[in-house]
Amino acid sequence: MTATLAKAMAAFSPTLPLAVAYSGGADSTALLVACHEKWPGQVSAIHVHHGIQSAADDFEAHCRSFCAQLSVPLLVQHVNGRHLPGQSPEEAARLARYKSFSALEQEGNAWPAIKNIAIAQHADDQVETILLALSRGGGLPGLSAMPASWVRLGVSYYRPLLNVRSSCIKSWLLERQFAWVEDPSNQDEKFTRNRIRARLLPALEATFPQFRDTFARSAAHAAQAQIVLDEVAEQDSQQLGSPPSIASVQGLSRARQANALRYWLRQTYSAVPSTAQMNELLDQIEACTTRGHKIRIKVALGFVERRGAHLHWYNP
């Protein structure tokens, strides 16, 4: 069941001190205020200036003013959020943010190292993530949507508002008369998430009023199933070796081959093959019955190739 912001914050118990990723928008404003009120003196804010909008300097100025009003320390990080060919603007900005956040763990000196960060993504964001995964033919990792907490490169991240509706967050701010800024790009329907927000969520609301709760349950089921698959892959990896033996891979069912190889590529190289790439790799492994059979297949940003009796991945 979707929760109120107060209920979500009551259940939120991160490691302190805590930094809040603060854009100046409604969601991060509410999270910053709520965290500051719950843990006064233990909360700071991080604002990432992506450098891709004309209004970015105005966003930064608002964040500085608001944090000064709250007496909350603010760190502004300037990053290059421009996307590369074949990369979506949203993905480029997201990667730039997390790269910036990870660097903070090493800051030290004038600014203490930041090891705990709260992010204000909410129930509507979670639904959008699931719909995006479905539209792209995503597997269980995509359908699992966003976790409530995780650790990345020494930094612990939290999403305490994942069960809170966007409308509830804005109502909470309006009642308390806190100001926020509206990002004009949020209305631009050339971005897929904005089209989902503007067109699909109202239709889902009208047809399935409880869709946020039911989608969240489905995401939880997918995440649980993925945990089991990872446990199986870990067991198989011990038998396959690293790098994996081709003969040992051939001894598994095709579905288990795919699971074990995806796990190996993701855990060892952070490489995620597409469905087409994985199917081609499995076909080549099945056909690999002679010493002279060569395997060299594009996978993610690199290649999987046969070297003797084993599979190797490399990025040229």
DAWOCOR-V357217 format. One record per pair of residues at least 6 apart in sequence whose ideal C-beta (glycine too) atoms are under 7 Angstrom apart, sorted by the first residue. I is the first residue (numbers start at 1). J is the second residue. D is the distance in Angstrom with one decimal. If there is no record, write none. Layout:
((I & J & D) (I & J & D))
This chain:
((1 & 213 & 5.6) (2 & 123 & 5.5) (2 & 163 & 5.6) (2 & 164 & 6.6) (2 & 165 & 5.3) (2 & 212 & 5.4) (2 & 213 & 6.2) (3 & 163 & 4.4) (3 & 164 & 5.6) (4 & 164 & 6.9) (4 & 168 & 6.2) (5 & 30 & 6.2) (5 & 34 & 6.4) (5 & 161 & 6.9) (5 & 164 & 5.4) (5 & 168 & 6.1) (5 & 169 & 6.0) (5 & 172 & 4.8) (8 & 160 & 5.4) (8 & 161 & 5.5) (8 & 163 & 6.0) (8 & 164 & 5.1) (9 & 34 & 4.8) (9 & 38 & 6.1) (9 & 160 & 6.6) (12 & 160 & 3.9) (14 & 116 & 5.5) (14 & 118 & 6.5) (14 & 158 & 5.0) (15 & 116 & 5.0) (15 & 156 & 6.3) (16 & 39 & 6.0) (16 & 42 & 4.6) (17 & 42 & 4.8) (17 & 44 & 6.9) (17 & 116 & 6.9) (18 & 35 & 6.1) (18 & 39 & 6.6) (18 & 42 & 6.3) (18 & 43 & 5.4) (18 & 116 & 4.9) (18 & 118 & 5.8) (19 & 44 & 4.9) (19 & 45 & 6.8) (19 & 46 & 5.2) (19 & 114 & 4.8) (19 & 116 & 6.7) (19 & 117 & 5.0) (20 & 28 & 6.6) (20 & 31 & 5.5) (20 & 32 & 4.5) (20 & 35 & 5.6) (20 & 43 & 6.4) (20 & 45 & 5.2) (20 & 118 & 4.9) (21 & 28 & 6.2) (21 & 46 & 5.5) (21 & 117 & 5.9) (21 & 118 & 7.0) (21 & 119 & 4.9) (22 & 28 & 4.7) (22 & 32 & 5.2) (22 & 45 & 4.0) (22 & 46 & 6.3) (22 & 47 & 5.3) (22 & 63 & 5.9) (23 & 47 & 6.9) (23 & 59 & 6.9) (24 & 59 & 4.8) (24 & 62 & 4.9) (24 & 63 & 4.8) (24 & 180 & 6.3) (24 & 181 & 4.3) (25 & 180 & 5.7) (25 & 181 & 6.3) (25 & 183 & 6.1) (26 & 169 & 5.9) (26 & 170 & 5.1) (26 & 173 & 5.8) (26 & 180 & 4.5) (27 & 120 & 3.9) (27 & 122 & 5.9) (27 & 161 & 6.9) (27 & 169 & 5.5) (28 & 120 & 4.2) (29 & 173 & 6.3) (29 & 178 & 6.0) (29 & 180 & 4.4) (30 & 120 & 6.9) (30 & 169 & 4.8) (30 & 172 & 5.7) (30 & 173 & 5.4) (31 & 118 & 6.0) (31 & 120 & 4.1) (31 & 161 & 6.2) (32 & 45 & 5.6) (32 & 72 & 6.8) (33 & 178 & 6.0) (35 & 43 & 4.7) (35 & 118 & 6.2) (36 & 43 & 4.8) (36 & 70 & 5.6) (36 & 72 & 5.5) (43 & 72 & 6.1) (44 & 72 & 6.3) (44 & 73 & 4.3) (44 & 75 & 6.8) (45 & 67 & 5.3) (45 & 72 & 5.4) (45 & 74 & 4.7) (46 & 75 & 5.2) (46 & 77 & 6.4) (46 & 104 & 6.9) (46 & 117 & 7.0) (47 & 60 & 6.1) (47 & 63 & 4.4) (47 & 74 & 6.2) (47 & 76 & 4.9) (48 & 77 & 5.0) (48 & 79 & 5.9) (48 & 97 & 5.1) (48 & 100 & 5.5) (49 & 56 & 5.5) (49 & 60 & 5.4) (49 & 76 & 6.0) (49 & 77 & 6.8) (49 & 78 & 4.7) (50 & 56 & 6.3) (50 & 79 & 6.0) (50 & 81 & 3.2) (50 & 93 & 5.5) (50 & 96 & 6.4) (51 & 78 & 6.4) (51 & 79 & 6.9) (51 & 80 & 6.2) (51 & 81 & 6.1) (52 & 81 & 4.8) (52 & 82 & 5.8) (53 & 185 & 6.6) (55 & 184 & 6.6) (59 & 181 & 5.8) (60 & 76 & 5.9) (62 & 181 & 5.1) (63 & 74 & 6.2) (64 & 74 & 6.1) (67 & 74 & 3.9) (75 & 111 & 5.8) (77 & 100 & 4.4) (79 & 96 & 4.3) (79 & 100 & 5.1) (80 & 96 & 6.5) (81 & 92 & 5.8) (81 & 93 & 4.4) (81 & 96 & 4.5) (82 & 92 & 6.4) (83 & 89 & 4.8) (83 & 91 & 7.0) (83 & 92 & 3.5) (84 & 92 & 6.8) (90 & 191 & 6.5) (90 & 193 & 6.6) (98 & 152 & 6.9) (101 & 117 & 5.7) (101 & 155 & 6.0) (102 & 152 & 6.7) (102 & 153 & 4.3) (102 & 155 & 5.9) (104 & 114 & 4.1) (105 & 113 & 5.5) (105 & 114 & 6.2) (105 & 115 & 5.9) (105 & 153 & 6.8) (105 & 154 & 4.8) (105 & 155 & 5.1) (106 & 113 & 6.6) (107 & 113 & 5.5) (107 & 114 & 6.6) (115 & 154 & 6.8) (115 & 155 & 5.8) (115 & 156 & 6.3) (116 & 156 & 4.9) (117 & 155 & 6.1) (117 & 157 & 5.3) (118 & 158 & 4.7) (118 & 160 & 6.2) (119 & 157 & 6.2) (119 & 159 & 5.4) (120 & 161 & 5.7) (121 & 146 & 6.1) (121 & 159 & 5.2) (121 & 161 & 6.8) (121 & 162 & 6.5) (122 & 161 & 4.6) (122 & 162 & 6.5) (122 & 164 & 5.1) (122 & 165 & 6.7) (122 & 166 & 5.5) (122 & 169 & 6.2) (123 & 162 & 6.3) (123 & 163 & 5.8) (123 & 164 & 5.8) (123 & 165 & 5.1) (123 & 212 & 4.7) (124 & 165 & 6.3) (124 & 166 & 4.4) (124 & 197 & 7.0) (124 & 201 & 6.4) (126 & 145 & 5.2) (126 & 146 & 5.9) (126 & 162 & 5.5) (126 & 216 & 6.3) (126 & 219 & 6.9) (127 & 201 & 6.7) (127 & 211 & 6.8) (127 & 212 & 5.9) (127 & 215 & 5.1) (128 & 193 & 5.2) (128 & 196 & 5.0) (128 & 197 & 6.5) (129 & 145 & 4.6) (129 & 146 & 5.6) (130 & 143 & 6.4) (130 & 145 & 5.0) (130 & 215 & 5.4) (130 & 219 & 5.9) (131 & 196 & 5.4) (131 & 200 & 6.4) (132 & 192 & 6.5) (133 & 142 & 3.2) (133 & 143 & 5.3) (136 & 142 & 7.0) (137 & 275 & 6.9) (140 & 222 & 4.9) (140 & 225 & 5.6) (140 & 226 & 4.3) (140 & 229 & 6.8) (141 & 226 & 6.0) (143 & 219 & 6.5) (143 & 222 & 4.1) (144 & 219 & 5.6) (144 & 222 & 4.5) (144 & 223 & 3.8) (144 & 226 & 5.6) (145 & 219 & 4.1) (146 & 159 & 6.1) (146 & 162 & 6.7) (148 & 159 & 5.3) (148 & 162 & 5.6) (149 & 156 & 6.9) (149 & 157 & 6.5) (149 & 158 & 5.0) (150 & 157 & 5.6) (161 & 169 & 6.9) (163 & 216 & 7.0) (165 & 212 & 6.7) (173 & 180 & 6.4) (186 & 194 & 6.2) (187 & 194 & 6.8) (188 & 194 & 5.9) (189 & 195 & 4.8) (189 & 198 & 6.1) (204 & 211 & 4.5) (208 & 214 & 7.0) (229 & 259 & 5.5) (230 & 263 & 6.3) (232 & 259 & 6.4) (233 & 259 & 5.1) (233 & 260 & 5.0) (233 & 263 & 3.5) (236 & 252 & 6.5) (236 & 256 & 6.4) (236 & 260 & 4.2) (237 & 260 & 6.2) (237 & 263 & 6.4) (237 & 264 & 6.2) (239 & 248 & 5.9) (240 & 248 & 4.6) (240 & 249 & 6.0) (240 & 260 & 6.1) (241 & 248 & 6.8) (242 & 264 & 6.8) (242 & 268 & 6.7) (243 & 310 & 4.4) (243 & 311 & 5.6) (243 & 312 & 5.1) (244 & 264 & 5.9) (244 & 310 & 6.4) (244 & 311 & 5.2) (245 & 309 & 5.9) (245 & 310 & 5.7) (246 & 285 & 6.3) (246 & 288 & 5.7) (246 & 306 & 6.7) (246 & 309 & 5.9) (246 & 310 & 6.5) (246 & 311 & 6.1) (247 & 309 & 6.6) (249 & 257 & 5.5) (249 & 285 & 5.7) (250 & 285 & 6.3) (252 & 260 & 6.5) (254 & 282 & 5.9) (257 & 282 & 5.7) (257 & 285 & 6.8) (258 & 278 & 5.5) (258 & 282 & 6.2) (261 & 278 & 7.0) (261 & 281 & 6.8) (262 & 273 & 6.7) (262 & 278 & 6.8) (265 & 271 & 4.3) (265 & 273 & 6.2) (265 & 299 & 6.6) (265 & 313 & 6.1) (266 & 272 & 6.1) (269 & 313 & 5.3) (271 & 299 & 6.0) (271 & 300 & 3.8) (271 & 301 & 6.9) (271 & 302 & 6.2) (271 & 313 & 6.1) (272 & 300 & 5.7) (273 & 299 & 4.6) (273 & 300 & 5.9) (277 & 297 & 6.5) (277 & 298 & 6.4) (277 & 299 & 5.1) (280 & 297 & 5.5) (281 & 297 & 5.1) (281 & 299 & 6.7) (281 & 304 & 5.9) (284 & 295 & 4.8) (284 & 297 & 6.3) (287 & 293 & 6.6) (288 & 295 & 6.3) (288 & 306 & 6.8) (294 & 306 & 6.1) (295 & 304 & 6.8) (295 & 305 & 5.7) (295 & 306 & 3.9) (296 & 303 & 5.7) (296 & 305 & 4.2) (297 & 303 & 6.5) (297 & 304 & 5.2) (299 & 313 & 6.5) (301 & 315 & 5.7) (302 & 313 & 5.6) (302 & 314 & 5.5) (302 & 315 & 3.7) (302 & 316 & 7.0) (303 & 314 & 6.1) (303 & 316 & 6.9) (304 & 311 & 5.7) (304 & 313 & 5.1) (305 & 312 & 5.8))
